[in-house]
Amino acid sequence: MKQTNSFTGFMPAQLLSKSAGNDDVSSIAQKIHDKVSDIKEKQSELETRLDQMEKKAGRPGATGTKGSKSAATEALSKYIRKGDFTGLDELNTKAMATNSEPDGGYAVPEVIAQELEKLEYQASAVMRLATVVEAETGTYKKLVNLRGTGAGWVGETDDRPNTGTPQLASVDIKLGELYANPQATQQMIDDAAFNVDQFITEEVGEKFSDQLGEALINGDGTNKPKGILTYPNTNEKDKVRAFGTLQFVETVAAGLINFDDVKALRSALNAKYRTGAAFVMNDTTALILSLLKDGNGRYMWQDAVSAGEPPTLFGYPVEIDENMPDIAAGSVPVMFGNLQRGYHIPRRFDIRMLRDPYTSKPYVNFYTTQRIGGGVVNSECIKLLKIKAA
């Protein structure tokens, strides 16, 4: 089908007045139209294939469409209100516990689990910046090269001597079980005004996000993530200190942070890790640092230019995490690093819920769990600013 008229409507008058030129323009316009049509057709085919792949993967609600969310919410609502799990079965989201017992609970539909995950990302800068990986077992293992494989330069016909043997270490991160056990009376549940989405978000999502955010900074690693600030630290530089020990930069003055302290912290991070690096601190510390000036009276802090974007410090993003400590003697109120390369968060992506109407009558318990861990995998990627004691 020709669309020549629609294109010529936008052509300059001097071109349309020349019959030979007009024929050339019409020919080009038709070719452009045919090319665009071909691209649209291929795009449609690709979208169809992606939809088919998602259906085969058994991930209902993964596309986030209105219909899929309504179906998932309705299935979960029936389970919460009446214990009817047929809808969840139909969504193929049943999840057993690791011991494979039949009372392992049911996986919260993905579109709702995503809402819970959003709260976790909002509450934790570490969650936003680190690498989140899917764990298939209760322990996530990552091999780390401590010494590095040797390398050298040779000519085309030169011998290739053996290079140094790498020294490998295994970082083992155990997953803990994060749980919430909210209660509601049967009368509340039967009420038509009872909002399932709000109940899950407020009673489970906020509890999960608070607990996880705290653990990623201060967790002791026992049945929970090992928080960044709980790792041993020293003022020794890279290649000198022990693997798994973080480097701190101490402030010049006791009890406060000045311009040079922040510059020293930035410089402590190897340049190869600075791409993707960010500062992490709480809001109180951020306010103090936003007022610091260099020797020429210029602020080193730049506020965000648009909503949703973080402010910057020396050109690097500043992420707010209220689990970071305040400025005080001996505390570590600021970290700077590439957490994507330095800290991993293994997790099982299914969030399970078990409805229990028997244990706490007249209340119905909703025992909800997710398995997650966290740990440093490259201690050269994270630097700490430590406040000098008096």
C-alpha positions as CSV (number, residue, x, y, z in Angstrom):
1,M,0.0,0.0,0.0
2,K,1.5,3.4,-1.1
3,Q,1.8,6.2,1.4
4,T,3.3,8.7,-1.0
5,N,0.8,11.4,-0.3
6,S,1.4,11.4,3.5
7,F,5.1,12.0,2.9
8,T,4.8,14.6,0.1
9,G,2.6,16.6,2.4
10,F,5.8,17.5,4.3
11,M,8.0,18.2,1.3
12,P,9.2,21.7,0.5
13,A,7.3,23.5,-2.3
14,Q,10.4,23.9,-4.5
15,L,10.8,20.1,-4.6
16,L,7.2,19.4,-5.4
17,S,7.3,21.8,-8.4
18,K,9.9,19.6,-10.2
19,S,8.3,16.5,-11.7
20,A,11.6,14.6,-12.0
21,G,12.7,15.4,-8.5
22,N,9.2,14.7,-7.1
23,D,9.4,11.2,-8.6
24,D,12.7,10.6,-6.8
25,V,11.4,11.9,-3.5
26,S,8.3,9.7,-3.8
27,S,10.5,6.7,-4.4
28,I,12.6,7.5,-1.4
29,A,9.5,8.1,0.8
30,Q,8.1,4.7,-0.2
31,K,11.3,2.9,0.6
32,I,11.4,4.6,4.1
33,H,7.8,3.6,4.6
34,D,8.5,0.0,3.7
35,K,11.5,-0.1,6.0
36,V,9.5,1.3,8.9
37,S,6.8,-1.3,8.3
38,D,9.3,-4.1,8.3
39,I,10.8,-2.9,11.6
40,K,7.4,-2.7,13.2
41,E,6.6,-6.2,12.1
42,K,9.8,-7.6,13.4
43,Q,9.3,-5.8,16.7
44,S,5.8,-7.3,17.0
45,E,7.2,-10.8,16.4
46,L,9.8,-10.2,19.1
47,E,7.3,-9.1,21.6
48,T,5.2,-12.2,20.9
49,R,8.2,-14.4,21.4
50,L,9.0,-12.8,24.7
51,D,5.4,-13.3,25.9
52,Q,5.6,-16.9,25.0
53,M,8.9,-17.3,26.8
54,E,7.5,-15.8,30.0
55,K,4.5,-18.1,29.8
56,K,6.7,-21.2,29.4
57,A,8.9,-20.0,32.3
58,G,5.8,-20.3,34.5
59,R,6.1,-16.8,35.8
60,P,2.6,-15.5,36.0
61,G,2.4,-11.8,36.6
62,A,6.0,-11.2,35.4
63,T,4.9,-8.7,32.8
64,G,3.1,-6.6,35.5
65,T,0.0,-6.2,33.4
66,K,-3.2,-5.0,35.1
67,G,-5.0,-8.3,34.4
68,S,-2.1,-10.5,35.8
69,K,-2.0,-8.4,39.0
70,S,-5.7,-8.7,39.5
71,A,-5.6,-12.5,39.1
72,A,-2.6,-12.7,41.5
73,T,-4.3,-10.5,44.1
74,E,-7.5,-12.4,43.8
75,A,-5.8,-15.7,44.4
76,L,-3.9,-14.4,47.4
77,S,-7.0,-12.8,48.8
78,K,-8.9,-16.1,48.7
79,Y,-6.0,-17.8,50.5
80,I,-5.8,-15.1,53.2
81,R,-9.5,-14.8,53.7
82,K,-10.6,-18.4,53.5
83,G,-7.5,-20.5,53.2
84,D,-8.5,-21.4,49.7
85,F,-5.2,-22.2,47.9
86,T,-6.7,-23.4,44.6
87,G,-6.0,-20.0,42.9
88,L,-2.4,-20.1,44.0
89,D,-2.1,-23.6,42.7
90,E,-3.4,-22.5,39.3
91,L,-0.8,-19.8,39.2
92,N,1.8,-22.5,39.7
93,T,3.4,-20.7,42.6
94,K,3.4,-23.3,45.3
95,A,6.8,-23.3,47.2
96,M,7.9,-26.1,49.6
97,A,10.3,-25.6,52.4
98,T,13.8,-27.1,52.1
99,N,12.8,-30.2,53.9
100,S,10.1,-30.8,51.2
101,E,7.3,-31.1,53.8
102,P,3.8,-30.4,52.5
103,D,3.3,-27.4,54.9
104,G,6.0,-25.3,53.3
105,G,3.6,-22.6,52.5
106,Y,2.7,-20.9,49.2
107,A,4.8,-18.5,47.3
108,V,3.4,-14.9,47.2
109,P,2.6,-14.2,43.6
110,E,5.4,-12.4,41.8
111,V,3.6,-9.1,41.1
112,I,3.0,-8.8,44.9
113,A,6.5,-10.0,45.8
114,Q,7.8,-7.2,43.6
115,E,6.0,-4.6,45.8
116,L,7.7,-6.0,48.9
117,E,11.1,-5.9,47.2
118,K,10.5,-2.2,46.2
119,L,10.2,-1.4,49.9
120,E,13.5,-3.2,50.6
121,Y,15.3,-1.3,47.9
122,Q,13.9,2.0,49.2
123,A,15.0,1.3,52.8
124,S,18.5,0.2,52.1
125,A,21.3,1.9,50.1
126,V,23.3,-1.4,50.2
127,M,20.4,-3.2,48.6
128,R,20.2,-0.6,45.8
129,L,24.0,-0.6,45.1
130,A,25.1,-4.2,45.7
131,T,24.8,-7.2,43.4
132,V,21.7,-9.3,44.1
133,V,22.1,-12.9,42.9
134,E,19.7,-15.8,42.9
135,A,20.8,-18.6,45.3
136,E,19.9,-22.2,44.6
137,T,21.1,-23.6,47.9
138,G,21.4,-22.5,51.5
139,T,25.0,-21.3,51.0
140,Y,26.2,-19.0,48.2
141,K,29.8,-19.7,47.2
142,K,32.1,-17.4,45.2
143,L,35.7,-18.1,44.3
144,V,38.0,-15.1,44.7
145,N,41.4,-14.7,43.1
146,L,43.7,-13.4,45.9
147,R,47.1,-13.3,44.2
148,G,46.1,-13.1,40.5
149,T,47.3,-15.0,37.5
150,G,50.7,-14.0,36.2
151,A,51.0,-12.3,32.8
152,G,53.7,-11.0,30.5
153,W,54.7,-9.8,27.0
154,V,56.1,-12.0,24.3
155,G,57.0,-11.8,20.6
156,E,55.3,-13.9,17.9
157,T,57.8,-16.8,18.1
158,D,59.0,-16.4,21.7
159,D,58.6,-19.1,24.3
160,R,55.7,-18.8,26.6
161,P,57.0,-19.4,30.1
162,N,54.6,-20.5,32.8
163,T,53.1,-17.7,34.7
164,G,52.3,-17.5,38.5
165,T,49.6,-19.8,39.9
166,P,46.6,-17.9,41.1
167,Q,45.7,-18.2,44.8
168,L,42.0,-18.8,45.2
169,A,39.8,-18.4,48.2
170,S,36.1,-19.3,48.6
171,V,33.7,-16.7,50.0
172,D,30.8,-18.6,51.6
173,I,27.6,-16.6,52.3
174,K,24.9,-18.4,54.2
175,L,21.3,-17.5,53.7
176,G,19.2,-16.7,56.8
177,E,15.5,-16.8,57.0
178,L,13.8,-13.4,57.4
179,Y,10.3,-13.8,58.7
180,A,7.3,-11.8,59.8
181,N,4.2,-13.3,61.5
182,P,1.4,-10.7,61.3
183,Q,-1.9,-11.4,62.9
184,A,-5.5,-10.5,62.0
185,T,-8.8,-11.5,63.5
186,Q,-11.1,-13.6,61.4
187,Q,-13.7,-10.8,61.7
188,M,-11.2,-8.3,60.2
189,I,-10.4,-10.7,57.4
190,D,-14.1,-11.3,56.6
191,D,-14.7,-7.5,56.3
192,A,-15.2,-6.6,52.7
193,A,-13.1,-3.4,53.3
194,F,-10.1,-5.5,54.3
195,N,-7.3,-4.6,51.8
196,V,-5.1,-7.5,51.0
197,D,-2.4,-5.5,49.2
198,Q,-2.2,-3.0,52.0
199,F,-2.1,-5.7,54.7
200,I,0.9,-7.5,53.0
201,T,2.7,-4.2,52.3
202,E,2.3,-2.7,55.7
203,E,2.5,-5.8,57.9
204,V,5.1,-7.7,56.0
205,G,6.9,-5.4,53.5
206,E,7.9,-2.7,56.0
207,K,9.0,-5.2,58.6
208,F,11.2,-7.0,56.0
209,S,12.7,-3.8,54.7
210,D,13.6,-2.5,58.2
211,Q,15.2,-5.8,59.3
212,L,17.1,-6.3,56.1
213,G,18.3,-2.7,55.9
214,E,19.7,-3.0,59.4
215,A,21.4,-6.4,58.8
216,L,23.1,-5.3,55.6
217,I,25.0,-2.6,57.6
218,N,25.2,-4.1,61.1
219,G,24.3,-7.8,60.8
220,D,26.6,-10.3,62.6
221,G,26.2,-13.0,59.9
222,T,24.4,-15.5,62.1
223,N,21.2,-16.5,60.4
224,K,21.3,-13.1,58.7
225,P,23.6,-11.1,56.3
226,K,27.0,-10.0,57.6
227,G,26.8,-6.2,57.6
228,I,29.6,-4.2,56.0
229,L,30.4,-2.3,59.3
230,T,30.9,-5.6,61.2
231,Y,33.9,-6.7,59.1
232,P,37.3,-6.2,60.6
233,N,39.0,-2.9,59.5
234,T,42.4,-1.4,59.6
235,N,44.3,1.6,58.1
236,E,46.5,-0.7,56.0
237,K,46.3,-0.2,52.3
238,D,45.3,-2.7,49.5
239,K,47.7,-5.7,48.9
240,V,49.0,-5.3,52.5
241,R,46.0,-6.1,54.8
242,A,44.4,-9.5,55.1
243,F,41.7,-10.6,52.7
244,G,38.3,-9.8,54.0
245,T,39.5,-6.8,56.1
246,L,38.3,-3.3,55.1
247,Q,40.4,-0.2,55.0
248,F,39.4,2.9,56.9
249,V,40.6,6.5,56.5
250,E,40.7,8.4,59.8
251,T,39.6,12.0,60.0
252,V,42.3,14.6,60.8
253,A,40.3,16.2,63.6
254,A,38.5,14.5,66.4
255,G,34.7,14.3,66.3
256,L,34.2,16.0,62.9
257,I,34.6,15.7,59.1
258,N,36.4,18.2,57.0
259,F,36.9,18.8,53.2
260,D,40.3,17.0,53.2
261,D,38.9,13.9,55.0
262,V,36.4,13.3,52.2
263,K,39.1,13.8,49.5
264,A,41.3,11.3,51.3
265,L,38.4,8.7,51.4
266,R,37.8,9.1,47.7
267,S,41.5,8.7,46.9
268,A,41.8,5.6,49.0
269,L,39.6,3.7,46.5
270,N,41.6,2.3,43.6
271,A,40.7,4.2,40.4
272,K,39.6,1.0,38.7
273,Y,36.8,0.6,41.2
274,R,35.6,4.3,41.1
275,T,33.4,3.8,38.0
276,G,30.0,2.9,39.7
277,A,31.2,4.0,43.1
278,A,29.0,5.9,45.6
279,F,29.0,7.4,49.0
280,V,26.7,6.0,51.7
281,M,25.6,7.9,54.8
282,N,22.6,8.8,56.9
283,D,20.6,11.9,56.4
284,T,22.1,13.7,59.4
285,T,25.6,13.2,58.1
286,A,24.5,14.2,54.6
287,L,23.3,17.6,55.8
288,I,26.6,18.2,57.5
289,L,28.7,17.3,54.4
290,S,26.4,19.3,52.2
291,L,27.7,22.5,53.9
292,L,31.4,21.8,53.5
293,K,33.4,24.1,51.2
294,D,36.8,24.0,49.6
295,G,39.5,26.6,50.1
296,N,37.9,28.8,47.5
297,G,34.5,28.8,49.2
298,R,32.9,26.4,46.8
299,Y,30.5,23.7,47.9
300,M,31.7,20.2,47.0
301,W,28.1,18.9,47.4
302,Q,25.7,19.2,44.4
303,D,22.0,18.7,45.0
304,A,20.0,16.5,42.6
305,V,18.9,18.3,39.5
306,S,15.7,16.2,39.1
307,A,13.4,14.2,41.3
308,G,14.5,10.6,41.9
309,E,18.2,11.4,41.2
310,P,20.7,11.3,44.1
311,P,22.9,14.3,45.1
312,T,26.6,14.1,44.3
313,L,29.8,14.6,46.3
314,F,32.9,15.1,44.2
315,G,30.8,14.0,41.3
316,Y,29.8,10.6,42.9
317,P,26.3,9.7,43.9
318,V,25.3,10.0,47.6
319,E,22.9,7.3,48.7
320,I,21.1,7.8,52.0
321,D,20.8,4.8,54.4
322,E,19.5,5.6,57.9
323,N,21.2,2.5,59.3
324,M,24.5,4.2,59.0
325,P,25.7,5.7,62.3
326,D,25.9,9.4,63.2
327,I,29.2,11.3,63.4
328,A,30.8,10.5,66.8
329,A,34.2,9.6,68.1
330,G,35.3,6.2,66.8
331,S,32.2,5.8,64.5
332,V,32.1,5.1,60.8
333,P,29.4,7.4,59.4
334,V,30.5,7.3,55.8
335,M,31.5,4.6,53.3
336,F,32.6,5.0,49.8
337,G,33.0,2.2,47.3
338,N,31.8,0.1,44.4
339,L,29.3,-2.1,46.2
340,Q,28.2,-3.8,43.0
341,R,31.7,-5.4,42.8
342,G,32.4,-5.5,46.6
343,Y,29.2,-6.9,48.2
344,H,26.8,-9.6,47.1
345,I,23.3,-10.4,48.3
346,P,22.3,-13.9,47.5
347,R,18.6,-14.6,47.9
348,R,15.8,-17.0,47.0
349,F,13.3,-14.9,45.0
350,D,10.2,-16.7,46.3
351,I,8.5,-15.2,49.3
352,R,6.4,-17.8,51.1
353,M,3.3,-17.4,53.2
354,L,1.7,-20.0,55.5
355,R,-1.8,-19.3,56.9
356,D,-2.3,-20.5,60.4
357,P,-5.7,-20.1,62.0
358,Y,-5.1,-22.5,64.8
359,T,-2.1,-21.4,66.9
360,S,-3.3,-18.1,68.2
361,K,-7.1,-18.2,68.2
362,P,-9.1,-15.9,67.7
363,Y,-6.2,-14.5,65.5
364,V,-5.1,-15.9,62.2
365,N,-1.3,-15.9,61.8
366,F,0.3,-15.3,58.4
367,Y,3.8,-16.7,58.7
368,T,5.8,-15.1,55.9
369,T,9.4,-15.8,55.0
370,Q,12.2,-15.1,52.6
371,R,15.7,-16.5,52.5
372,I,18.5,-14.0,52.0
373,G,22.1,-13.4,52.9
374,G,24.9,-10.9,52.3
375,G,28.6,-10.5,52.5
376,V,31.7,-8.8,51.2
377,V,33.3,-10.5,48.2
378,N,36.0,-7.9,47.4
379,S,37.4,-6.0,50.4
380,E,39.3,-3.6,48.1
381,C,36.1,-2.1,46.7
382,I,34.8,-0.6,50.0
383,K,36.4,2.2,52.0
384,L,35.3,3.5,55.4
385,L,35.7,7.0,56.9
386,K,36.4,6.7,60.7
387,I,36.0,9.6,63.1
388,K,39.1,10.2,65.1
389,A,38.6,9.8,68.8
390,A,39.5,12.6,71.2
